[in-house]
């Protein structure tokens, strides 16, 4: 098989040499090489536009090669016209025009196609036609099309530099997914909720939120799926909005549905709604404990659906904490007195 490839395609050794380009991965690990990474990124982004400009240049060369073969096929081999660079065949015409498009040797070509000395009627050049032909080609190819290459690259480089100044680039997203692979070794696109703080704290700037970051992540209102797992895109979207300083409501969880490109994606709640539920549960527990103590009962545990919650483990709720579901509101009346409105509309107070 290797003999067939070597005889009819390319040498396998040459294919192995291509692996040298893997050295470019090192640039992603060197923080001081952001300038080089930005330049390479701008070149990669410019490739589609550069290909289109190359096709346009080929079209112009094709047209001028036909004209050159029609007018200057039989000129004498003088100055810039020789056995290799001439208009006798289409291939040699294209080679000659490619050389001229770089502004190299155009003066010798001009002297050759405008030569009228020591020649016959069949192999003489034309001064007027030669000047008009070469000047028009130089203006179109070298001064316009070739400079379009530079304009496209500079435009993309300017955009990439602007993105770097804003602090969020494609490299940041790549590093995010590289770290994600360590936490999601099975490539499920999900990580457990309890590992969210650790994961976000281990990220690099600018997406990183250093620990302790629990309440900051709660405020980002990140969707939580069934089974208390978090999707990678939801976390990345929240961190990006946090960095850019933009916020958007996730809306009603029930209306989100299942994303087509996310396997087993069933949003159940959000970090903010979960925290509200926890706070409301703590408020109800304290009210229930106070009620039982008033009745002479001192059971410190509340058992619901086989889940035991200790009242002592509950954090102190903040002033004005409101339950999104039931509307329970906590108001500090004094240092040791607390009024809990379980149902504000009904006026029932515990």
Protein Blocks (a to p, Z undefined) as FASTA:
>chain_A
ZZmmmmmmccfklmmmmmmmmmmmmmmmmmklmmmmmmmmmmmmmmmmmmmmmmmmmmmm
mmmmmmmmmmmmmgccehjbcfklcckbmklmmmmmmmmmnopoklmmmmmmmpcghiaf
klcccfklmmmmmmmmmmmmmmmmmmmmmmmmmmmmmmmmmmmmnopafklmmmmmmmmm
mmmmnonopacfklmmmmmmmpccfkbccddfklmmmmnopacdehiiacfklmmmmmmm
mmnopacdebjfklnopafklghiacfbdfklmmmmmmmmmmmmmmmmmmmmmnopacfb
dceehiacdfklpccddehiacfklopacddfbfmbccddfblmnopaZZ
